[in-house]
Amino acid sequence: MATDPLSDLLKTVRLTGAVFFEIAAGAPWAVGSPAREQILPKILPGADHLIAYHVVTSGRCFATAVGGSAIPLEAGQVVMFINGQSHVMSSGPNMPADPPMPDVLEVAASGRKPFAINFGGGAASVKLVCGYLACDARPYNPLIENLPPVITAGDPRDRGEGLIAQFVRLAVAEAANKHAGSESILTKLSELMFIDVLRRYLEKLPAEQAGWLAGLRDPMVGKALSLLHAKSAHSWTLEELAKETGVSRSVLAERFTQFVGIPPMQYLSKWRMQIATELLTGSHTNVAGIAARIGYESEAAFSRAFKKMIGVAPSAWRRNILEDRASMAGRSG
């Protein structure tokens, strides 16, 4: 049975949301974001990739990645900085930004969420809800590797039909009422919003676009990806995969590589290692058990393949990652 590769990937790379806050700002205002190196240890210890997002709930503003052009935003729109890169939110384009408030991360890490931040001196001309998402980027996350640095989505004319508009409505209500469980609800809402943004981005990709996401909508490549994700431990051969996909070996290999960037069997090897690292650091399964679960005949064969691709043995990877997470958690405590 085929599966949904996007859902499978998001589960395996541990997509999680954290820190939800509301901004009310009166023009003129411009604020820079904290660096991702400051955010991760405080807010999402143990994660290795950060995505920042801002949803405009009323008014208008601009978002600018460092070194990029100002992006105008209106109520009902969201901007996502896929690599957590430094950026500026402002009331106008090309405004010099105030540095991030020195205690905002401490407040975010320790306080009850959602919490409010006010900028500027006058009456609020714009309101935003903001937060962060995290996921694993190592050793292989084809989604993050194929997304642009900045994505915008949403339609100011949307009167409540889309998920983003519903997110805005629910987020504002939760932020205002602060009911028990609001933090958990907002975290899940942000994860759902991210998936909706991905869908919208995928729908707008030009027909000639290559990449992992574009491959999902290609009938041939999408079916092959579904099969590989559904049965990642199976002893696939290119011939068998091509037969299941309904094309020749050469056609599948060429088209799959055109979209995904690597041949099908190499993709399977890399994806197996992503599953393995998630099991190594997210479960107590021993190395032999993980080897069997992802399709290796022996622990030794798995360990050799893992070290060749990742650079260290599975046990060393597990130890290093868990030590890093414990260290970051200690520093954020």
C-alpha positions in Angstrom: 0.0 0.0 0.0 1.3 3.5 -0.9 1.6 6.2 1.7 1.7 10.0 1.8 5.5 10.9 1.7 4.9 14.4 3.0 3.1 13.2 6.1 5.7 10.5 6.5 8.5 13.0 6.3 7.0 15.5 8.7 6.5 12.7 11.2 10.0 11.3 10.8 11.8 14.7 11.0 9.9 15.6 14.2 8.1 18.7 13.2 7.2 20.6 16.3 5.9 24.0 17.2 6.8 26.3 20.1 6.6 29.8 21.4 3.5 31.6 20.4 3.2 35.3 21.0 1.1 38.3 19.8 2.6 41.6 18.7 0.7 44.9 18.6 2.7 47.7 17.0 2.1 51.4 16.3 3.9 53.1 13.4 6.7 53.8 13.1 8.3 50.5 14.3 10.9 48.1 13.1 12.3 45.1 15.1 14.9 42.6 14.2 14.6 38.9 15.1 17.0 37.1 17.5 19.6 34.9 15.8 18.6 31.3 15.4 21.7 30.4 17.5 20.1 32.3 20.4 16.6 30.9 19.8 17.2 27.2 19.6 18.9 26.6 23.0 16.3 28.7 24.8 13.1 27.7 23.0 13.6 24.4 21.2 16.6 22.6 22.8 17.6 19.6 20.8 16.3 20.7 17.5 18.7 21.5 14.7 16.5 23.4 12.3 14.4 26.5 13.0 11.5 28.0 11.0 10.2 31.4 12.0 6.7 32.6 11.1 4.6 35.7 11.4 0.9 35.9 10.6 -0.7 39.4 10.1 -4.1 39.4 11.9 -4.9 43.1 11.3 -3.3 46.0 9.5 -0.2 46.0 7.2 3.5 45.6 7.6 6.7 44.5 5.9 9.0 41.5 6.3 12.6 41.7 5.2 15.2 38.9 5.4 18.7 40.3 5.9 20.1 41.0 2.5 16.7 40.6 0.8 13.9 42.9 -0.4 11.0 44.1 1.7 7.9 41.9 1.4 4.5 43.7 1.9 2.0 41.8 4.0 -1.7 42.4 4.9 -4.1 40.9 7.3 -4.7 37.2 6.5 -1.2 36.6 5.2 1.7 34.6 6.7 5.5 34.8 6.0 7.8 32.0 6.9 11.6 32.2 7.1 12.4 28.6 6.4 16.0 28.6 7.7 15.3 30.8 10.7 17.4 33.5 9.1 17.7 36.9 10.6 15.0 39.2 9.5 13.2 42.5 10.2 9.5 43.1 10.7 8.5 46.8 10.2 5.8 49.3 9.5 7.6 50.4 6.3 10.1 49.1 3.9 13.9 49.4 4.4 13.6 50.8 8.0 16.5 50.5 10.4 15.6 47.9 13.0 15.8 48.1 16.8 17.7 45.1 18.2 15.6 42.3 19.7 14.5 42.9 23.3 17.2 41.3 25.5 14.8 39.4 27.7 12.2 38.3 25.1 13.6 34.8 24.8 13.7 34.4 28.6 10.1 35.5 28.8 9.2 33.2 25.9 10.9 30.2 27.5 9.5 30.6 31.0 6.2 32.5 30.7 2.8 31.2 30.0 2.0 31.3 26.3 0.7 33.0 24.4 2.1 36.3 25.6 1.9 39.8 24.2 4.6 42.3 23.1 4.0 46.0 22.2 6.2 48.0 19.9 6.0 51.7 18.9 4.6 54.6 20.7 1.2 55.2 19.1 -2.0 53.2 18.8 -1.5 49.8 17.3 -1.7 49.9 13.5 -0.9 46.2 13.0 -1.2 43.0 15.0 0.6 39.8 14.4 0.8 36.3 15.9 4.3 34.8 15.7 6.1 31.7 16.6 8.7 29.1 15.7 8.7 25.6 14.2 11.5 23.1 14.5 12.4 19.9 12.7 15.4 17.7 12.1 17.5 18.6 9.1 20.2 15.9 9.6 21.1 13.7 8.0 18.5 14.1 5.3 15.5 16.3 5.0 14.5 16.6 1.3 11.7 19.0 2.2 13.9 21.7 3.8 16.5 21.2 1.2 14.0 22.1 -1.6 12.2 25.0 -0.1 13.1 28.7 -0.8 14.4 30.7 2.1 11.2 32.8 2.4 7.6 31.7 1.7 4.5 33.9 1.9 0.9 32.5 1.7 -2.6 33.6 2.4 -5.1 35.9 0.7 -6.3 39.2 2.3 -9.6 38.6 0.5 -10.1 35.2 2.2 -13.1 35.6 4.5 -12.5 32.4 6.5 -12.5 29.6 4.0 -8.8 28.7 4.1 -6.8 27.1 6.9 -4.7 30.2 7.3 -7.8 32.4 7.9 -9.1 29.9 10.4 -5.7 29.8 12.1 -5.8 33.6 12.4 -9.3 33.5 13.9 -8.6 30.7 16.3 -5.2 32.0 17.3 -6.6 35.5 18.1 -9.4 33.9 20.2 -6.9 31.6 22.1 -4.5 34.5 22.7 -7.3 36.7 24.0 -9.0 34.2 26.3 -5.9 32.3 27.5 -7.9 29.2 28.4 -6.3 26.1 29.9 -4.5 24.2 27.2 -4.1 27.3 24.9 -0.4 26.7 24.5 -0.9 23.1 23.2 -3.7 24.2 20.9 -1.6 27.0 19.4 1.3 24.7 19.0 -0.8 22.2 17.0 -2.4 25.1 15.0 1.0 26.3 13.9 2.0 22.9 12.7 -1.2 22.6 10.7 -0.7 26.1 9.3 2.8 25.1 8.1 1.4 22.1 6.3 -1.2 24.3 4.6 1.5 26.7 3.5 3.4 23.8 2.0 0.2 22.8 0.1 -0.3 26.3 -1.2 3.4 26.5 -2.3 3.1 23.2 -4.1 0.0 24.2 -5.9 1.8 27.3 -7.3 4.9 25.6 -8.5 5.4 26.0 -12.2 5.0 22.8 -14.3 8.7 22.7 -15.1 9.8 23.0 -11.5 12.1 20.3 -10.2 12.7 19.2 -6.6 11.3 16.8 -4.0 8.0 18.7 -3.5 7.4 19.0 -7.3 8.1 15.2 -7.5 5.1 14.5 -5.2 2.7 15.8 -7.8 4.3 14.0 -10.7 2.3 10.8 -11.3 5.4 8.6 -11.9 7.8 10.1 -9.3 5.0 10.6 -6.8 4.0 7.0 -6.9 7.6 5.8 -6.6 8.1 8.1 -3.6 4.9 6.7 -2.0 6.1 3.1 -2.5 9.5 3.8 -1.0 8.1 5.5 2.0 5.4 2.9 2.6 7.9 0.0 2.5 11.2 1.6 3.3 12.5 -1.7 4.8 11.7 -3.7 1.7 14.6 -4.9 -0.4 13.7 -2.8 -3.4 15.4 -3.0 -6.7 15.1 -0.5 -9.5 13.5 -3.2 -11.6 10.8 -4.0 -9.0 10.1 -0.3 -8.3 9.8 0.5 -12.0 7.3 -2.5 -12.4 5.2 -1.3 -9.5 5.3 2.3 -10.9 4.3 1.0 -14.4 7.3 2.3 -16.4 10.7 1.0 -17.5 13.8 1.1 -15.3 15.5 3.7 -17.5 12.4 6.0 -17.6 11.9 5.9 -13.9 15.6 6.4 -13.1 15.8 9.4 -15.4 12.6 11.1 -14.3 13.1 10.4 -10.6 16.6 11.9 -10.7 15.4 14.8 -12.7 12.9 15.7 -9.9 14.6 14.5 -6.7 18.2 15.1 -7.7 19.4 11.5 -6.9 18.4 8.1 -8.2 15.7 6.0 -6.5 17.9 3.6 -4.7 20.2 6.3 -3.4 17.1 8.2 -2.2 16.0 5.0 -0.3 19.4 4.7 1.3 19.4 8.3 2.5 15.8 8.1 3.7 16.6 4.9 5.7 19.3 6.8 7.4 16.9 9.6 8.3 14.6 7.0 9.8 17.5 5.4 11.7 18.6 8.7 13.3 15.1 9.4 14.4 14.9 6.0 16.0 18.4 6.3 17.5 17.5 9.6 19.3 13.8 9.2 19.8 13.5 5.6 21.0 15.4 3.1 23.2 15.6 0.5 20.3 19.1 -1.0 20.1 21.2 -0.7 17.0 20.5 -4.3 15.9 16.7 -3.6 16.2 17.0 -0.4 14.2 19.0 -2.2 11.5 16.3 -4.8 11.1 13.5 -2.3 11.1 14.9 -0.3 8.2 15.8 -3.2 6.1 19.4 -4.3 6.8 20.3 -7.9 7.2 22.7 -7.4 10.0 23.8 -4.8 12.5 27.3 -4.8 11.0 26.0 -4.0 7.5 23.8 -1.2 8.9 26.7 0.3 11.0 29.0 0.3 7.9 26.4 2.0 5.8 25.5 4.5 8.5 29.2 5.5 9.1 29.8 5.8 5.4 26.9 8.2 5.0 26.9 10.1 8.3 30.6 9.9 9.3 30.2 8.3 12.7 28.9 5.0 14.0 25.2 4.7 15.0 26.0 4.4 18.7 28.3 7.5 18.5 25.6 9.5 16.7 23.1 8.6 19.4 25.5 9.5 22.2 26.5 12.8 20.7 23.0 14.0 19.9 21.6 13.1 23.3 24.5 14.8 25.0 24.0 17.9 22.9 20.3 18.0 23.7 21.0 17.6 27.4 23.6 20.4 27.3 21.3 22.8 25.5 18.4 22.0 27.9 20.7 22.7 30.8 21.8 26.0 29.4 18.1 27.0 28.8 17.0 26.0 32.3 
